Every structure is written in structure tokens, then in C-alpha cells.
Amino acid sequence: MQLIAGRTAQKYNQRKGKRGAFWEDRYHATAIEIDEHLHRCVVYIDLNMVRAGVVNHPGQWNESGFCEIQEPPKRYAIMDLRALSELCGFGELADFQRAQRQWIEEALEGAPAVRDDRWSEAIAVGSLAFVETGKNDLDVEARHRDVIEADGRYTLREPAEAYAGKFTGKKDVLSVE
């Protein structure tokens, strides 16, 4: 992921004559259940450059997953499209490609610019059974993580309060209390 992120940032900065940081944060892994949750994640990733305001459609970003799925390169493919297609429940690559185009068009009609932190901050996304199994497997490491439901999807993540601190900028003296 670091290599892909680095090359994407370099190409964009070269094309636009820019320098400096491109990505907001470091790579974060999220366990995703193989079913409709994986479909939604693929679409969410495909829309990253649309959300960033770089393009209006993921097909306009040559380095996108959308382009690689729709027009697989003859050499140097990043994705195993057959495996991804099967994980998404399709026997034929052409059926997966057709479904992906439809998912993207539906997402573009909706609210593609909305960031969904389930994909960028959660530890796991899927059904309740999938997320609870993931939490149990993590044991101690997941002790202070919450299973949260929204729109019929479940996530395992830290409680929102962990990020809701009130920082005033005022300097206080550290004390034992």
C-alpha cells in the first residue's frame, strides 16, 4: 500500500506541478466481510478522487481501481481481478465489471462527496456476527472498542468520545491531580 500511495502521490504532484503531502494520513487496514460490504468498500475507494475534487468520475483518474477493473492492464496489474470478482460473488469478470459500473453510477447520483469513516477508521466492517468474531479474535486489543450499527452495517471501532476532546489551546501547568 505504501508503494501504491507513494506512486499515486508522485504522479499527481508531477501532473499538477505540486509538491508536498498528498494523502491526509497513513494507510489503515480494515477487515471487510466478503459480500455487499466488500462491494460498498470497492465503490468507496473508487470515489476517493471524486471526493477530493480531482475528477468528476473515477474513470477520469487513470490510476484508479475503477479503471483497472474496467480496462485491466495487459501487464503490471495491481489487482487480482478474478479473485476480487469471486469475493464479490461473481463467476464472470464481465458481470463484476457491469455491476461495478452500475454501483458507481448509483453512488454518483447520491452523495459521492460524503466521507464515510467506517472505511477509514474502523477495525472491521460487516455483519454483526463478522464484527463480533473479529472483536473476539482480537481479545485484549479490542477490549475498549465498540461494535456500532448504522444502516444495517456494523463496525468495530474506538468510541467516538476518544476523538471528541475539547482542546482550548490554553496552556496549563501539569500536576499530579
Solvent accessible surface area in square Angstrom, and as a share of the most:
residue,aa,sasa,rsa
1,M,122,0.54
2,Q,160,0.71
3,L,115,0.57
4,I,67,0.34
5,A,30,0.23
6,G,32,0.31
7,R,143,0.52
8,T,14,0.08
9,A,15,0.12
10,Q,109,0.48
11,K,111,0.47
12,Y,26,0.10
13,N,24,0.12
14,Q,138,0.61
15,R,133,0.48
16,K,99,0.42
17,G,70,0.67
18,K,112,0.48
19,R,228,0.83
20,G,57,0.54
21,A,104,0.81
22,F,49,0.20
23,W,102,0.36
24,E,160,0.72
25,D,115,0.59
26,R,213,0.78
27,Y,137,0.52
28,H,83,0.37
29,A,69,0.53
30,T,27,0.16
31,A,54,0.41
32,I,41,0.21
33,E,36,0.16
34,I,102,0.52
35,D,53,0.28
36,E,82,0.37
37,H,10,0.04
38,L,22,0.11
39,H,38,0.17
40,R,108,0.40
41,C,10,0.06
42,V,16,0.09
43,V,16,0.09
44,Y,30,0.11
45,I,96,0.49
46,D,6,0.03
47,L,7,0.03
48,N,55,0.28
49,M,16,0.07
50,V,19,0.11
51,R,48,0.17
52,A,69,0.53
53,G,64,0.62
54,V,38,0.22
55,V,19,0.11
56,N,123,0.63
57,H,46,0.21
58,P,1,0.00
59,G,30,0.29
60,Q,104,0.46
61,W,7,0.02
62,N,118,0.61
63,E,85,0.38
64,S,14,0.09
65,G,19,0.18
66,F,18,0.07
67,C,25,0.15
68,E,21,0.09
69,I,2,0.01
70,Q,31,0.14
71,E,140,0.63
72,P,53,0.33
73,P,56,0.35
74,K,197,0.84
75,R,165,0.60
76,Y,180,0.68
77,A,58,0.45
78,I,115,0.58
79,M,55,0.25
80,D,95,0.49
81,L,16,0.08
82,R,143,0.52
83,A,41,0.32
84,L,29,0.14
85,S,3,0.02
86,E,119,0.53
87,L,80,0.40
88,C,6,0.04
89,G,66,0.63
90,F,45,0.19
91,G,73,0.70
92,E,108,0.48
93,L,28,0.14
94,A,55,0.42
95,D,55,0.28
96,F,0,0.00
97,Q,27,0.12
98,R,131,0.48
99,A,16,0.12
100,Q,0,0.00
101,R,105,0.38
102,Q,107,0.48
103,W,47,0.17
104,I,0,0.00
105,E,83,0.37
106,E,94,0.42
107,A,26,0.20
108,L,43,0.21
109,E,149,0.67
110,G,54,0.52
111,A,68,0.53
112,P,27,0.17
113,A,73,0.56
114,V,95,0.54
115,R,127,0.46
116,D,32,0.16
117,D,51,0.27
118,R,32,0.12
119,W,26,0.09
120,S,40,0.26
121,E,67,0.30
122,A,0,0.00
123,I,42,0.22
124,A,3,0.02
125,V,0,0.00
126,G,0,0.00
127,S,39,0.25
128,L,73,0.36
129,A,73,0.57
130,F,63,0.26
131,V,0,0.00
132,E,78,0.35
133,T,76,0.44
134,G,21,0.20
135,K,58,0.24
136,N,112,0.58
137,D,110,0.57
138,L,61,0.30
139,D,100,0.52
140,V,88,0.51
141,E,124,0.56
142,A,0,0.00
143,R,153,0.56
144,H,140,0.62
145,R,63,0.23
146,D,59,0.31
147,V,46,0.27
148,I,66,0.33
149,E,90,0.40
150,A,43,0.33
151,D,112,0.58
152,G,52,0.50
153,R,27,0.10
154,Y,52,0.20
155,T,4,0.02
156,L,0,0.00
157,R,28,0.10
158,E,60,0.27
159,P,36,0.23
160,A,69,0.54
161,E,132,0.59
162,A,65,0.50
163,Y,149,0.57
164,A,61,0.47
165,G,43,0.42
166,K,182,0.77
167,F,189,0.79
168,T,116,0.67
169,G,74,0.71
170,K,152,0.64
171,K,190,0.81
172,D,106,0.55
173,V,141,0.81
174,L,174,0.87
175,S,77,0.50
176,V,154,0.89
177,E,187,0.84
